């Protein structure tokens, strides 16, 4: 993860510099870096998807029972 301020005119060049540095890393290092950066997002998705699916199922059931009855 990179955190720095760059002028808009230099942003693309700086991003390519950083990406080039990442590309030079050993493959295993890149994999671990990706895992470390995506783990919090995966945890958030895993914690909330089931709840969202349950709410969707409940609302579909309620909607169907109102139209059927």
PDB file of N, CA, C and O in Angstrom, chain B, residues numbered from 101:
ATOM      1  N   UNK B 101       0.851  -1.154   0.000  1.00  0.00           N
ATOM      2  CA  UNK B 101       0.000   0.000   0.000  1.00  0.00           C
ATOM      3  C   UNK B 101       0.897   1.217   0.000  1.00  0.00           C
ATOM      4  O   UNK B 101       1.930   1.250   0.669  1.00  0.00           O
ATOM      5  N   UNK B 102       0.489   2.211  -0.757  1.00  0.00           N
ATOM      6  CA  UNK B 102       1.288   3.429  -0.895  1.00  0.00           C
ATOM      7  C   UNK B 102       0.456   4.601  -0.418  1.00  0.00           C
ATOM      8  O   UNK B 102      -0.738   4.695  -0.703  1.00  0.00           O
ATOM      9  N   UNK B 103       1.098   5.484   0.304  1.00  0.00           N
ATOM     10  CA  UNK B 103       0.405   6.659   0.803  1.00  0.00           C
ATOM     11  C   UNK B 103       1.322   7.861   0.637  1.00  0.00           C
ATOM     12  O   UNK B 103       2.224   8.083   1.445  1.00  0.00           O
ATOM     13  N   UNK B 104       1.086   8.629  -0.409  1.00  0.00           N
ATOM     14  CA  UNK B 104       1.852   9.846  -0.623  1.00  0.00           C
ATOM     15  C   UNK B 104       1.028  10.801  -1.479  1.00  0.00           C
ATOM     16  O   UNK B 104       0.117  10.389  -2.197  1.00  0.00           O
ATOM     17  N   UNK B 105       1.364  12.066  -1.389  1.00  0.00           N
ATOM     18  CA  UNK B 105       0.696  13.084  -2.189  1.00  0.00           C
ATOM     19  C   UNK B 105       1.560  13.400  -3.395  1.00  0.00           C
ATOM     20  O   UNK B 105       2.768  13.610  -3.277  1.00  0.00           O
ATOM     21  N   UNK B 106       0.918  13.429  -4.567  1.00  0.00           N
ATOM     22  CA  UNK B 106       1.627  13.703  -5.810  1.00  0.00           C
ATOM     23  C   UNK B 106       0.777  14.669  -6.623  1.00  0.00           C
ATOM     24  O   UNK B 106      -0.449  14.566  -6.640  1.00  0.00           O
ATOM     25  N   UNK B 107       1.432  15.605  -7.291  1.00  0.00           N
ATOM     26  CA  UNK B 107       0.697  16.516  -8.170  1.00  0.00           C
ATOM     27  C   UNK B 107      -0.005  15.727  -9.266  1.00  0.00           C
ATOM     28  O   UNK B 107       0.493  14.702  -9.731  1.00  0.00           O
ATOM     29  N   UNK B 108      -1.156  16.217  -9.664  1.00  0.00           N
ATOM     30  CA  UNK B 108      -1.969  15.520 -10.675  1.00  0.00           C
ATOM     31  C   UNK B 108      -1.169  15.256 -11.955  1.00  0.00           C
ATOM     32  O   UNK B 108      -1.329  14.207 -12.580  1.00  0.00           O
ATOM     33  N   UNK B 109      -0.323  16.189 -12.342  1.00  0.00           N
ATOM     34  CA  UNK B 109       0.449  16.025 -13.585  1.00  0.00           C
ATOM     35  C   UNK B 109       1.450  14.873 -13.483  1.00  0.00           C
ATOM     36  O   UNK B 109       1.796  14.266 -14.496  1.00  0.00           O
ATOM     37  N   UNK B 110       1.904  14.574 -12.305  1.00  0.00           N
ATOM     38  CA  UNK B 110       2.917  13.545 -12.103  1.00  0.00           C
ATOM     39  C   UNK B 110       2.333  12.228 -11.598  1.00  0.00           C
ATOM     40  O   UNK B 110       3.063  11.254 -11.413  1.00  0.00           O
ATOM     41  N   UNK B 111       1.038  12.197 -11.378  1.00  0.00           N
ATOM     42  CA  UNK B 111       0.401  11.037 -10.752  1.00  0.00           C
ATOM     43  C   UNK B 111       0.603   9.743 -11.540  1.00  0.00           C
ATOM     44  O   UNK B 111       1.005   8.730 -10.969  1.00  0.00           O
ATOM     45  N   UNK B 112       0.333   9.767 -12.826  1.00  0.00           N
ATOM     46  CA  UNK B 112       0.447   8.544 -13.632  1.00  0.00           C
ATOM     47  C   UNK B 112       1.890   8.025 -13.667  1.00  0.00           C
ATOM     48  O   UNK B 112       2.132   6.825 -13.534  1.00  0.00           O
ATOM     49  N   UNK B 113       2.842   8.946 -13.848  1.00  0.00           N
ATOM     50  CA  UNK B 113       4.241   8.524 -13.877  1.00  0.00           C
ATOM     51  C   UNK B 113       4.662   7.909 -12.548  1.00  0.00           C
ATOM     52  O   UNK B 113       5.364   6.897 -12.521  1.00  0.00           O
ATOM     53  N   UNK B 114       4.232   8.522 -11.447  1.00  0.00           N
ATOM     54  CA  UNK B 114       4.597   7.999 -10.133  1.00  0.00           C
ATOM     55  C   UNK B 114       3.952   6.632  -9.887  1.00  0.00           C
ATOM     56  O   UNK B 114       4.583   5.739  -9.323  1.00  0.00           O
ATOM     57  N   UNK B 115       2.712   6.473 -10.305  1.00  0.00           N
ATOM     58  CA  UNK B 115       2.034   5.179 -10.149  1.00  0.00           C
ATOM     59  C   UNK B 115       2.772   4.098 -10.935  1.00  0.00           C
ATOM     60  O   UNK B 115       2.904   2.968 -10.464  1.00  0.00           O
ATOM     61  N   UNK B 116       3.245   4.434 -12.109  1.00  0.00           N
ATOM     62  CA  UNK B 116       3.998   3.455 -12.913  1.00  0.00           C
ATOM     63  C   UNK B 116       5.352   3.136 -12.274  1.00  0.00           C
ATOM     64  O   UNK B 116       5.815   1.997 -12.336  1.00  0.00           O
ATOM     65  N   UNK B 117       5.977   4.125 -11.670  1.00  0.00           N
ATOM     66  CA  UNK B 117       7.231   3.871 -10.953  1.00  0.00           C
ATOM     67  C   UNK B 117       7.002   2.865  -9.824  1.00  0.00           C
ATOM     68  O   UNK B 117       7.759   1.908  -9.668  1.00  0.00           O
ATOM     69  N   UNK B 118       5.961   3.094  -9.054  1.00  0.00           N
ATOM     70  CA  UNK B 118       5.658   2.214  -7.927  1.00  0.00           C
ATOM     71  C   UNK B 118       5.296   0.823  -8.422  1.00  0.00           C
ATOM     72  O   UNK B 118       5.768  -0.172  -7.873  1.00  0.00           O
ATOM     73  N   UNK B 119       4.463   0.745  -9.452  1.00  0.00           N
ATOM     74  CA  UNK B 119       4.076  -0.560 -10.012  1.00  0.00           C
ATOM     75  C   UNK B 119       5.294  -1.298 -10.551  1.00  0.00           C
ATOM     76  O   UNK B 119       5.390  -2.517 -10.416  1.00  0.00           O
ATOM     77  N   UNK B 120       6.226  -0.568 -11.162  1.00  0.00           N
ATOM     78  CA  UNK B 120       7.454  -1.199 -11.652  1.00  0.00           C
ATOM     79  C   UNK B 120       8.266  -1.791 -10.517  1.00  0.00           C
ATOM     80  O   UNK B 120       8.850  -2.866 -10.653  1.00  0.00           O
ATOM     81  N   UNK B 121       8.299  -1.083  -9.396  1.00  0.00           N
ATOM     82  CA  UNK B 121       8.988  -1.615  -8.221  1.00  0.00           C
ATOM     83  C   UNK B 121       8.326  -2.875  -7.697  1.00  0.00           C
ATOM     84  O   UNK B 121       9.005  -3.827  -7.314  1.00  0.00           O
ATOM     85  N   UNK B 122       7.007  -2.882  -7.681  1.00  0.00           N
ATOM     86  CA  UNK B 122       6.280  -4.077  -7.251  1.00  0.00           C
ATOM     87  C   UNK B 122       6.533  -5.237  -8.204  1.00  0.00           C
ATOM     88  O   UNK B 122       6.668  -6.382  -7.773  1.00  0.00           O
ATOM     89  N   UNK B 123       6.596  -4.944  -9.493  1.00  0.00           N
ATOM     90  CA  UNK B 123       6.794  -6.002 -10.487  1.00  0.00           C
ATOM     91  C   UNK B 123       8.162  -6.661 -10.348  1.00  0.00           C
ATOM     92  O   UNK B 123       8.335  -7.812 -10.749  1.00  0.00           O
ATOM     93  N   UNK B 124       9.133  -5.950  -9.788  1.00  0.00           N
ATOM     94  CA  UNK B 124      10.477  -6.506  -9.616  1.00  0.00           C
ATOM     95  C   UNK B 124      10.596  -7.409  -8.383  1.00  0.00           C
ATOM     96  O   UNK B 124      11.602  -8.099  -8.218  1.00  0.00           O
ATOM     97  N   UNK B 125       9.595  -7.407  -7.536  1.00  0.00           N
ATOM     98  CA  UNK B 125       9.629  -8.232  -6.334  1.00  0.00           C
ATOM     99  C   UNK B 125       9.494  -9.709  -6.701  1.00  0.00           C
ATOM    100  O   UNK B 125       8.893 -10.040  -7.723  1.00  0.00           O
ATOM    101  N   UNK B 126      10.044 -10.587  -5.884  1.00  0.00           N
ATOM    102  CA  UNK B 126       9.844 -12.022  -6.129  1.00  0.00           C
ATOM    103  C   UNK B 126       8.342 -12.353  -6.111  1.00  0.00           C
ATOM    104  O   UNK B 126       7.587 -11.732  -5.363  1.00  0.00           O
ATOM    105  N   UNK B 127       7.909 -13.314  -6.918  1.00  0.00           N
ATOM    106  CA  UNK B 127       6.476 -13.632  -7.005  1.00  0.00           C
ATOM    107  C   UNK B 127       5.829 -13.945  -5.656  1.00  0.00           C
ATOM    108  O   UNK B 127       4.698 -13.527  -5.404  1.00  0.00           O
ATOM    109  N   UNK B 128       6.523 -14.664  -4.800  1.00  0.00           N
ATOM    110  CA  UNK B 128       5.952 -15.020  -3.511  1.00  0.00           C
ATOM    111  C   UNK B 128       5.717 -13.782  -2.648  1.00  0.00           C
ATOM    112  O   UNK B 128       4.721 -13.707  -1.929  1.00  0.00           O
ATOM    113  N   UNK B 129       6.618 -12.823  -2.717  1.00  0.00           N
ATOM    114  CA  UNK B 129       6.450 -11.570  -1.979  1.00  0.00           C
ATOM    115  C   UNK B 129       5.220 -10.829  -2.471  1.00  0.00           C
ATOM    116  O   UNK B 129       4.449 -10.298  -1.671  1.00  0.00           O
ATOM    117  N   UNK B 130       5.033 -10.790  -3.793  1.00  0.00           N
ATOM    118  CA  UNK B 130       3.852 -10.146  -4.357  1.00  0.00           C
ATOM    119  C   UNK B 130       2.564 -10.819  -3.921  1.00  0.00           C
ATOM    120  O   UNK B 130       1.566 -10.152  -3.645  1.00  0.00           O
ATOM    121  N   UNK B 131       2.589 -12.139  -3.859  1.00  0.00           N
ATOM    122  CA  UNK B 131       1.397 -12.874  -3.425  1.00  0.00           C
ATOM    123  C   UNK B 131       1.054 -12.570  -1.971  1.00  0.00           C
ATOM    124  O   UNK B 131      -0.109 -12.365  -1.625  1.00  0.00           O
ATOM    125  N   UNK B 132       2.080 -12.545  -1.127  1.00  0.00           N
ATOM    126  CA  UNK B 132       1.838 -12.247   0.284  1.00  0.00           C
ATOM    127  C   UNK B 132       1.375 -10.808   0.480  1.00  0.00           C
ATOM    128  O   UNK B 132       0.541 -10.526   1.341  1.00  0.00           O
ATOM    129  N   UNK B 133       1.922  -9.905  -0.321  1.00  0.00           N
ATOM    130  CA  UNK B 133       1.511  -8.505  -0.230  1.00  0.00           C
ATOM    131  C   UNK B 133       0.039  -8.370  -0.607  1.00  0.00           C
ATOM    132  O   UNK B 133      -0.718  -7.667   0.062  1.00  0.00           O
ATOM    133  N   UNK B 134      -0.357  -9.040  -1.672  1.00  0.00           N
ATOM    134  CA  UNK B 134      -1.758  -9.008  -2.103  1.00  0.00           C
ATOM    135  C   UNK B 134      -2.671  -9.599  -1.026  1.00  0.00           C
ATOM    136  O   UNK B 134      -3.733  -9.051  -0.733  1.00  0.00           O
ATOM    137  N   UNK B 135      -2.252 -10.705  -0.452  1.00  0.00           N
ATOM    138  CA  UNK B 135      -3.038 -11.345   0.590  1.00  0.00           C
ATOM    139  C   UNK B 135      -3.205 -10.416   1.797  1.00  0.00           C
ATOM    140  O   UNK B 135      -4.297 -10.303   2.354  1.00  0.00           O
ATOM    141  N   UNK B 136      -2.130  -9.761   2.190  1.00  0.00           N
ATOM    142  CA  UNK B 136      -2.193  -8.853   3.342  1.00  0.00           C
ATOM    143  C   UNK B 136      -3.114  -7.668   3.074  1.00  0.00           C
ATOM    144  O   UNK B 136      -3.796  -7.195   3.983  1.00  0.00           O
ATOM    145  N   UNK B 137      -3.139  -7.189   1.842  1.00  0.00           N
ATOM    146  CA  UNK B 137      -3.968  -6.031   1.513  1.00  0.00           C
ATOM    147  C   UNK B 137      -5.437  -6.389   1.328  1.00  0.00           C
ATOM    148  O   UNK B 137      -6.311  -5.567   1.603  1.00  0.00           O
ATOM    149  N   UNK B 138      -5.719  -7.607   0.865  1.00  0.00           N
ATOM    150  CA  UNK B 138      -7.108  -7.975   0.591  1.00  0.00           C
ATOM    151  C   UNK B 138      -7.793  -8.689   1.752  1.00  0.00           C
ATOM    152  O   UNK B 138      -9.018  -8.813   1.755  1.00  0.00           O
ATOM    153  N   UNK B 139      -7.032  -9.157   2.733  1.00  0.00           N
ATOM    154  CA  UNK B 139      -7.623  -9.914   3.837  1.00  0.00           C
ATOM    155  C   UNK B 139      -8.702  -9.127   4.589  1.00  0.00           C
ATOM    156  O   UNK B 139      -9.770  -9.682   4.845  1.00  0.00           O
ATOM    157  N   UNK B 140      -8.474  -7.867   4.954  1.00  0.00           N
ATOM    158  CA  UNK B 140      -9.539  -7.135   5.654  1.00  0.00           C
ATOM    159  C   UNK B 140     -10.813  -7.004   4.813  1.00  0.00           C
ATOM    160  O   UNK B 140     -11.916  -7.067   5.355  1.00  0.00           O
ATOM    161  N   UNK B 141     -10.673  -6.826   3.511  1.00  0.00           N
ATOM    162  CA  UNK B 141     -11.855  -6.733   2.639  1.00  0.00           C
ATOM    163  C   UNK B 141     -12.579  -8.073   2.566  1.00  0.00           C
ATOM    164  O   UNK B 141     -13.809  -8.122   2.603  1.00  0.00           O
ATOM    165  N   UNK B 142     -11.823  -9.150   2.464  1.00  0.00           N
ATOM    166  CA  UNK B 142     -12.445 -10.477   2.427  1.00  0.00           C
ATOM    167  C   UNK B 142     -13.209 -10.757   3.718  1.00  0.00           C
ATOM    168  O   UNK B 142     -14.307 -11.314   3.689  1.00  0.00           O
ATOM    169  N   UNK B 143     -12.626 -10.372   4.845  1.00  0.00           N
ATOM    170  CA  UNK B 143     -13.284 -10.598   6.126  1.00  0.00           C
ATOM    171  C   UNK B 143     -14.600  -9.815   6.184  1.00  0.00           C
ATOM    172  O   UNK B 143     -15.619 -10.335   6.637  1.00  0.00           O
ATOM    173  N   UNK B 144     -14.566  -8.579   5.726  1.00  0.00           N
ATOM    174  CA  UNK B 144     -15.778  -7.757   5.726  1.00  0.00           C
ATOM    175  C   UNK B 144     -16.863  -8.372   4.846  1.00  0.00           C
ATOM    176  O   UNK B 144     -18.027  -8.423   5.243  1.00  0.00           O
ATOM    177  N   UNK B 145     -16.496  -8.832   3.675  1.00  0.00           N
ATOM    178  CA  UNK B 145     -17.464  -9.468   2.779  1.00  0.00           C
ATOM    179  C   UNK B 145     -18.033 -10.726   3.413  1.00  0.00           C
ATOM    180  O   UNK B 145     -19.244 -10.946   3.391  1.00  0.00           O
ATOM    181  N   UNK B 146     -17.158 -11.552   3.978  1.00  0.00           N
ATOM    182  CA  UNK B 146     -17.628 -12.795   4.602  1.00  0.00           C
ATOM    183  C   UNK B 146     -18.572 -12.539   5.770  1.00  0.00           C
ATOM    184  O   UNK B 146     -19.503 -13.311   5.998  1.00  0.00           O
ATOM    185  N   UNK B 147     -18.337 -11.463   6.507  1.00  0.00           N
ATOM    186  CA  UNK B 147     -19.183 -11.163   7.656  1.00  0.00           C
ATOM    187  C   UNK B 147     -20.534 -10.579   7.253  1.00  0.00           C
ATOM    188  O   UNK B 147     -21.503 -10.722   7.998  1.00  0.00           O
ATOM    189  N   UNK B 148     -20.623  -9.931   6.102  1.00  0.00           N
ATOM    190  CA  UNK B 148     -21.855  -9.220   5.755  1.00  0.00           C
ATOM    191  C   UNK B 148     -22.688  -9.891   4.667  1.00  0.00           C
ATOM    192  O   UNK B 148     -23.889  -9.637   4.583  1.00  0.00           O
ATOM    193  N   UNK B 149     -22.094 -10.732   3.839  1.00  0.00           N
ATOM    194  CA  UNK B 149     -22.839 -11.330   2.731  1.00  0.00           C
ATOM    195  C   UNK B 149     -23.961 -12.226   3.244  1.00  0.00           C
ATOM    196  O   UNK B 149     -25.079 -12.163   2.732  1.00  0.00           O
ATOM    197  N   UNK B 150     -23.686 -13.048   4.234  1.00  0.00           N
ATOM    198  CA  UNK B 150     -24.721 -13.934   4.761  1.00  0.00           C
ATOM    199  C   UNK B 150     -25.908 -13.166   5.300  1.00  0.00           C
ATOM    200  O   UNK B 150     -27.054 -13.555   5.075  1.00  0.00           O
ATOM    201  N   UNK B 151     -25.651 -12.091   6.000  1.00  0.00           N
ATOM    202  CA  UNK B 151     -26.718 -11.257   6.543  1.00  0.00           C
ATOM    203  C   UNK B 151     -27.541 -10.637   5.420  1.00  0.00           C
ATOM    204  O   UNK B 151     -28.770 -10.604   5.491  1.00  0.00           O
ATOM    205  N   UNK B 152     -26.866 -10.149   4.387  1.00  0.00           N
ATOM    206  CA  UNK B 152     -27.569  -9.561   3.247  1.00  0.00           C
ATOM    207  C   UNK B 152     -28.421 -10.583   2.514  1.00  0.00           C
ATOM    208  O   UNK B 152     -29.537 -10.277   2.094  1.00  0.00           O
ATOM    209  N   UNK B 153     -27.905 -11.790   2.359  1.00  0.00           N
ATOM    210  CA  UNK B 153     -28.686 -12.845   1.712  1.00  0.00           C
ATOM    211  C   UNK B 153     -29.900 -13.222   2.546  1.00  0.00           C
ATOM    212  O   UNK B 153     -30.980 -13.470   2.011  1.00  0.00           O
ATOM    213  N   UNK B 154     -29.712 -13.264   3.859  1.00  0.00           N
ATOM    214  CA  UNK B 154     -30.843 -13.578   4.742  1.00  0.00           C
ATOM    215  C   UNK B 154     -31.925 -12.512   4.630  1.00  0.00           C
ATOM    216  O   UNK B 154     -33.109 -12.838   4.545  1.00  0.00           O
ATOM    217  N   UNK B 155     -31.531 -11.250   4.629  1.00  0.00           N
ATOM    218  CA  UNK B 155     -32.521 -10.171   4.486  1.00  0.00           C
ATOM    219  C   UNK B 155     -33.232 -10.246   3.145  1.00  0.00           C
ATOM    220  O   UNK B 155     -34.439 -10.020   3.063  1.00  0.00           O
ATOM    221  N   UNK B 156     -32.482 -10.566   2.088  1.00  0.00           N
ATOM    222  CA  UNK B 156     -33.101 -10.712   0.778  1.00  0.00           C
ATOM    223  C   UNK B 156     -34.108 -11.841   0.743  1.00  0.00           C
ATOM    224  O   UNK B 156     -35.186 -11.707   0.163  1.00  0.00           O
ATOM    225  N   UNK B 157     -33.752 -12.962   1.368  1.00  0.00           N
ATOM    226  CA  UNK B 157     -34.675 -14.096   1.421  1.00  0.00           C
ATOM    227  C   UNK B 157     -35.923 -13.782   2.216  1.00  0.00           C
ATOM    228  O   UNK B 157     -37.027 -14.150   1.813  1.00  0.00           O
ATOM    229  N   UNK B 158     -35.762 -13.106   3.340  1.00  0.00           N
ATOM    230  CA  UNK B 158     -36.922 -12.735   4.160  1.00  0.00           C
ATOM    231  C   UNK B 158     -37.839 -11.789   3.410  1.00  0.00           C
ATOM    232  O   UNK B 158     -39.059 -11.953   3.430  1.00  0.00           O
ATOM    233  N   UNK B 159     -37.254 -10.795   2.744  1.00  0.00           N
ATOM    234  CA  UNK B 159     -38.099  -9.835   2.028  1.00  0.00           C
ATOM    235  C   UNK B 159     -38.806 -10.490   0.847  1.00  0.00           C
ATOM    236  O   UNK B 159     -39.948 -10.144   0.547  1.00  0.00           O
ATOM    237  N   UNK B 160     -38.144 -11.436   0.169  1.00  0.00           N
ATOM    238  CA  UNK B 160     -38.793 -12.150  -0.933  1.00  0.00           C
ATOM    239  C   UNK B 160     -39.946 -13.003  -0.406  1.00  0.00           C
ATOM    240  O   UNK B 160     -41.003 -13.078  -1.033  1.00  0.00           O
ATOM    241  N   UNK B 161     -39.745 -13.641   0.737  1.00  0.00           N
ATOM    242  CA  UNK B 161     -40.796 -14.459   1.344  1.00  0.00           C
ATOM    243  C   UNK B 161     -41.996 -13.597   1.732  1.00  0.00           C
ATOM    244  O   UNK B 161     -43.144 -13.955   1.467  1.00  0.00           O
ATOM    245  N   UNK B 162     -41.716 -12.457   2.361  1.00  0.00           N
ATOM    246  CA  UNK B 162     -42.803 -11.562   2.773  1.00  0.00           C
ATOM    247  C   UNK B 162     -43.564 -11.052   1.562  1.00  0.00           C
ATOM    248  O   UNK B 162     -44.795 -11.039   1.560  1.00  0.00           O
ATOM    249  N   UNK B 163     -42.841 -10.633   0.535  1.00  0.00           N
ATOM    250  CA  UNK B 163     -43.491 -10.136  -0.681  1.00  0.00           C
ATOM    251  C   UNK B 163     -44.344 -11.209  -1.332  1.00  0.00           C
ATOM    252  O   UNK B 163     -45.453 -10.934  -1.790  1.00  0.00           O
ATOM    253  N   UNK B 164     -43.833 -12.421  -1.375  1.00  0.00           N
ATOM    254  CA  UNK B 164     -44.575 -13.510  -2.013  1.00  0.00           C
ATOM    255  C   UNK B 164     -45.805 -13.885  -1.191  1.00  0.00           C
ATOM    256  O   UNK B 164     -46.861 -14.164  -1.758  1.00  0.00           O
ATOM    257  N   UNK B 165     -45.684 -13.895   0.131  1.00  0.00           N
ATOM    258  CA  UNK B 165     -46.813 -14.271   0.965  1.00  0.00           C
ATOM    259  C   UNK B 165     -47.920 -13.209   0.901  1.00  0.00           C
ATOM    260  O   UNK B 165     -49.094 -13.543   1.053  1.00  0.00           O
ATOM    261  N   UNK B 166     -47.575 -11.968   0.684  1.00  0.00           N
ATOM    262  CA  UNK B 166     -48.579 -10.910   0.566  1.00  0.00           C
ATOM    263  C   UNK B 166     -49.346 -11.016  -0.751  1.00  0.00           C
ATOM    264  O   UNK B 166     -50.545 -10.739  -0.792  1.00  0.00           O
ATOM    265  N   UNK B 167     -48.673 -11.411  -1.816  1.00  0.00           N
ATOM    266  CA  UNK B 167     -49.366 -11.506  -3.101  1.00  0.00           C
ATOM    267  C   UNK B 167     -50.136 -12.823  -3.240  1.00  0.00           C
ATOM    268  O   UNK B 167     -51.111 -12.899  -3.988  1.00  0.00           O
ATOM    269  N   UNK B 168     -49.696 -13.858  -2.518  1.00  0.00           N
ATOM    270  CA  UNK B 168     -50.357 -15.157  -2.618  1.00  0.00           C
ATOM    271  C   UNK B 168     -51.626 -15.233  -1.760  1.00  0.00           C
ATOM    272  O   UNK B 168     -52.535 -16.011  -2.050  1.00  0.00           O
ATOM    273  N   UNK B 169     -51.676 -14.436  -0.727  1.00  0.00           N
ATOM    274  CA  UNK B 169     -52.776 -14.571   0.230  1.00  0.00           C
ATOM    275  C   UNK B 169     -53.878 -13.652  -0.045  1.00  0.00           C
ATOM    276  O   UNK B 169     -54.875 -13.650   0.676  1.00  0.00           O
TER     277      UNK B 169
END
